[in-house]
Amino acid sequence: MENARPDTPVLNQVPPLTAISLLKLLLSNIVVWTSLCAIGALGNYGDLVKYGTTQRSFSEILWFWVSSHLLMMVFSTCLYLIFMRYERFLSKAKGIALAYAIMLLGFLPLEVMYIAILDLLKDKPGFGLQDIVSTAFNMRNFTIFLEFAWSTGTFIAVLAICTWRQARVRERALQQSMNDVLHLRLDLEQQRLDALRGQLEPHFIFNCLNAISALVRSDDKRIALTGLNRLSDLLRYALTASSRDWVSLEAEMTFIRDYLELQRLRYGARLQISITGDTADVLTVDCPPLLLQPLLENALRHDLDCHEGSSDIRMQFKLDGKELSIKVSNSVTDGTAANPGLGLGLPQTRARLELMYAGRASMHSGRIQDEGQQRYEVEIRMPLLMPESATT
């Protein structure tokens, strides 16, 4: 069994930021902020036109907006990178509150001083640090509130984008992990099915060879040669069909009749079997290959092999809505010695049904009373449609 795939993503791991993704981030940031500044500048210019006071051109107003938000552009980019690098800020409310407090104490004063520098550049070309601090402290409350609102809005927007991005990454990682688990389960189921097939073929061949050996011991060479020819046909079908997941019930029944002919060479007139319900609609149903042979073999082993009389084996097919019922039963003779055999047929059949139909098929076996007679019956119920997980 292979180990888990090495490229399976960790659910909480965000992919590292490459040079290309960083360039895309910067360009996206510039486009978003330039668009916002253009909208704001367009509104200001429209007001000036409306009131007839167009002393400044649109390009001058746009540059004022862009220059006023340059530091905000840098802040939003850095904030995005920090959130992507330190995911713990986004995992808990305390982390988000701490990041917001650091923003208020660290970035907001810088933004206010930056706006003060822009004001001084317009009115006073030569200025020092004392002029910057004085202008910042004397700034109007509305201007400070406006910068606070811009900073808070930027923080919330970046937080929302990062949270959404990490949620998408986790969702994709979870989906990939679920796909990997599903593929692993399918691989394991296929290995189990292959193992069952590997057991089924030798088991079938072993029982057919037992039938041939019984013919050889009868000293009738002609019957033995006929049995060998029939065995060749049976093995050809078994090897071909066992490499497939599904065969038609018609092909399976042809194989079953050939198998019974081989057994009839051995048991002669003692082999009595009744097959009913194998109509045209039933024969078009698909089923796993070599599904019915173990049921008949089980009936023969617990019937003809346990006494010297004739058998009373019945095989019945019945469509019940969207299910097909298959029953194989044999009479039970009290006082006869049990034939233990290998005990592989029925357990293997039940396991194959479970794998092929993903729990939608069932097999039940046990003694029943039929018209006052003790019988041993095996019943299989399986859907007419293949399960979605089945492969052809």
N, C-alpha and C positions, 0 to 999 in steps of 0.2 A: 504494500500500500504506500502510495506516495505521501510525502509530508505536505503540510499546508503550503500553498503557493507563496513564494517569497515576496511577490509584489502585492500581497494583500494589504490594503491601507489600514492605518490605525484610525479608529473612529474619531478621535479628538485631535488629529494631526492635520493642520492646515498646510498645504503645499508651500515650500519656500518661495520667496519673491525673487524671481530672476531679473536679469537686466532688461529683458523685453517687457515683462510684466510691470517693472518699475517705470519704464518709459511710457507704457500705456496709461499707468496711473497718473503720471505727471501731465500727459496730454489731456486726459479726461478731466483732471482737476482744472487745468487752464481753460478748457472749453466751457466747463460748467460756470466757473467764476466770471469769465468774459461774457457769457450769455446773460448772467445775472446783472453784471455791470451795464451791459448794453440796454437791458430792459429798464434799469433805473435811470440811465442817462436819457433814454428815449422819453421817459415820463417827465423828467425835468425839462427837457428841450420842448416838449409839447406844452408844458405850462408857460414857458417863456414866450412861445409863439402865440398862445392863447391871449396872454395879457400884453403882447406887443413889446416885450422887453428882451429882444434877442441880441444882447450885447456879445454873447459868446456863441461860438459855433458848436455843432454837435460833437465834433472831434475833440474840442477842448473839454466839454462836459464828460465825454466818455473817458478821456485820460484822467480826469479828476476822480471818477469812480474807480477806474482800474488802479490808479496809484494809491487810493485810500484803502484798497482791499488786497494789496500785494502781500502784506504780512499775514492776512487772513488765509490767503492761498497757501503760504508756507505752513501756517499752523494746521490747516486741515490735512495737508499731505503728511506732515510729521505725526499728527494724531492717528491717522490711518495706519501708518507703519508701526506705531507703538502698539496699537490694539492688535494688529496682526502678529506682532512679535511676542507680546505678553497677553496671552488669551485669558489669564486668570482675572483680568480686569472685567471681562465680559461674563464670566461664569457666575458671579455673585453680585448682589445689590451693593454690598459694602465696597467692592472693587470699583464699581461704576461711580459711587458717591466719592470715593477717594480720588479717582481720576478727575472728576468734575471740580473738586476742591483744589487740586493741584493746578488745574486750568485757570480757575479764578484768581488764585494767588500768584501764579507764575506768568501766564500769558496776558491776562487782562491789563495789568499795569504796563506791560511792554506795548500793548496795542494803544493804550491811552498816550504814552510817550511818543509813539510813532505818529499818531495824529497831531500831537503838539509840534513835532518836527516838521510835518508838512505845512502847518499853519505858519511856522516861523520862516520857512523857505519862501513863502509868498510875500511876507511883510518885512522880514529882517534877514538879509542874506548872511550876515556875520553874527553868529550866536554861539553860546557855550552851554555847558551842562546845566548851569544855574538857570539860564533862560528856559531850557527845556522843562526842568522841574517846575519852575514858576508858572509856565504856560499850562502844564498838565494840571497843576493844583487849581488854577483859575478857570479851568475849562467848564463850560456850562453843564449843568446836571443832565440836561436832555441829551447832550452829546455823549456823556459817559454812559447813560442808560442805553443809548443807541448802540454803542460798542459792546456793552454787556449783552444786549439782545442778539447782536450779530454773533458774538462768541458762543453764547448758549445755543443758538440755533445751529451753528456749525458743529458744535459738539454733539448735539442730538442727531443731526443728519449723518455724521460720520459713524456714530455709535450704531444707528439703525442699519447703515450699509454693511458695517463689519459684522453685526449680529446676523444679518440675512446671509452674508457670504459664508460665514462659519456654519450656519444651519444647512446651507446647500452642500457644503463640503462634507459635513457629517451625514447628510442624507445620502449623498452619492457613495460615501464610504460604507454606510450601513447596507445600501443596496448591493454594492459590490461584494461585501462580506456575505450577505445572504445568498447571492449568486454562487459564490465560491463554495459555501456550505452545501447548496443544492447540487452543484456539480460533483462535489465530493461524495454526497449521498448516492447520486446516480451511479458514480463509478463503483462505489461499494456494492450497490444493488446488482450492477452488471457483473461484478466479480462473483457475488453469491450465485447469480443465475448461471454463470459459466461453470462454477464449481458443481452445481446441481446437474447441469448437462453432462459434465465429465463423469459424474457418478451414474447418471441414468444410462448412458450408452453401454458401459461395461456390464451393468446390471442386466440390461436387455439382452445383450449378446450372450452373457452367461446362461440365462434361462433358455434362450433359443438353442444353444449348444447342448444343454441338458436334454432338450427334446430330440435333437439329432442323435445324441448318444443312445437314447432309448430306442430309436429306430434301428440303429446299427446293431444293438444287442438282440433285436428281434430276428436277425439273420435273413431278413428280406432286403436284399441289396437294391432291388428296383425301388422300393418305397424309400430307402435311405437316400438314394440318388435324387429322387423327386424332392425329398425334404431339403437336401443341400441346395438344389436349384431355387426352391422357394426361400430358403434362408438368404441366398444371394440377393434376391429381389428385396427382401425385407431390410437387409443391411444397407442396400443402396438408398432406400427411402430414409432410413433412420439417420444415416450420415448426412444426407442432403438436407432433410428437414430440421435436424438438430442445429444447423448453422443459422437458422432463421428464427425470428421471434414469433411469427404467426403463420399458420397454414389454414386452408379452408377445411371445414369439417368434412366436406366431400372427399378430399384427399386423405384425410385421417381415417375415414370409414373404409376407403379402398385398402389402405394399409391394414386395418383391423380385420377385414375379410381374408386378406392374404395370410395374416397371422393365424386366424382360426383354421384356415385350410392346412397350414403346417401342423397345428395341434391336432387336427382331425386325422392326419396321418398317424399320429401317435396313439390317440385315444379311440379312433374309429367311431363306431355308432354310439359309444358311451357319451360322446360330446354332443349335448343337446343345448342349443342356445336360441333364444327368441329375441329378435331386434324389432322394436316398434317405434313409430314416430319419426323415422328418419326421412321426412318429406323434403321436397325441393326447397322450401323456405328454410328449413333447419340446416340443410347441407351448405347453404351459402354463408353461414355464420363462420367467423374466424375464431380460432382457438390456438393455444400453444401446441407445438408439435409433440407427438408421443404422449398425449394427455390420456387417451382411453386405454392404451395397451396395459399400463400397470393395474388398472381397475379389473380388466378381464383376467390378467395373470393372477391377481389376488383371489378372484372368484374360483379359478381353476385350482389354485393351490389349496384352498380351503374346501373344495368340493371333490373333484375327481381324484385328487391325490390322497384323499383321506378314506376312500372306500372303493369297492369294486363295481358298484352299480353305475347307472346313468346319471348324468348331471341335469340340473334344472337351473340354468343360468339365464337371466333376463336383462336385457339392455333396453332402456326406454328413454326417448327424447320427448320433451314437451316444451312448447313455447308458452311463456306466461308473461304477457305484457312485453316489457323490454328485457326480459330475462329468459335464459335457456336453462332448463332443468335436465340433467343427465343422471339417470339412476342405473346402477349395476348391482344386481343382487344374486345370491346363490342360496340354495337350500342348506340348512344346517342339520346334520345327522348326529343325534346324541349317541354317545358311547364310542365314537370313532376317535382315533388318536389324532391330535392336532399336528399340523405341518408347520413348524415354526418358520422355515425359510430364512431369508436375510432380513426381512422386515424393512426394506427400503422403499418399496413402491408407493404406498399411501403417504408416508411422511414427506417424501420428495414431491409428490403431486400437490399436497397441501402447501408446501413452501413455494412451489412454482406459481401457484394461483395467487398467493399473497403478494409475490413480487410483481407478477405480470399485470394484475388488476388493482394493485395498490389498495387492497382491503375491500374491494367491491365485489369480489367473488368469495364463495364459501364452499366448504366441503364437510359433510357430516357422515359418520359411519357408525354402525352398531346393529344390534339384533332388533328385528321387528316381527310382529305377528301378521301374517297375511293368509286369510281364509283358514285359520287354525293351524297354519304351518309356521314353524320357526325358520326365519330367513336372516341372512346377513346382508345389509344393504349399504351401499356407498352412494351418496347423492352429492352432485356438484351443481351449484347455481352460479351462473356467471352472466354479466350484462352482455347484450348483443353488440353494443358499441364498444370499441376499444377505449381504454382509459387514455387521457391526454398524455400521460407520461410514457405510453408504449411507443416503441419504435419499430418500424417495419424493416 
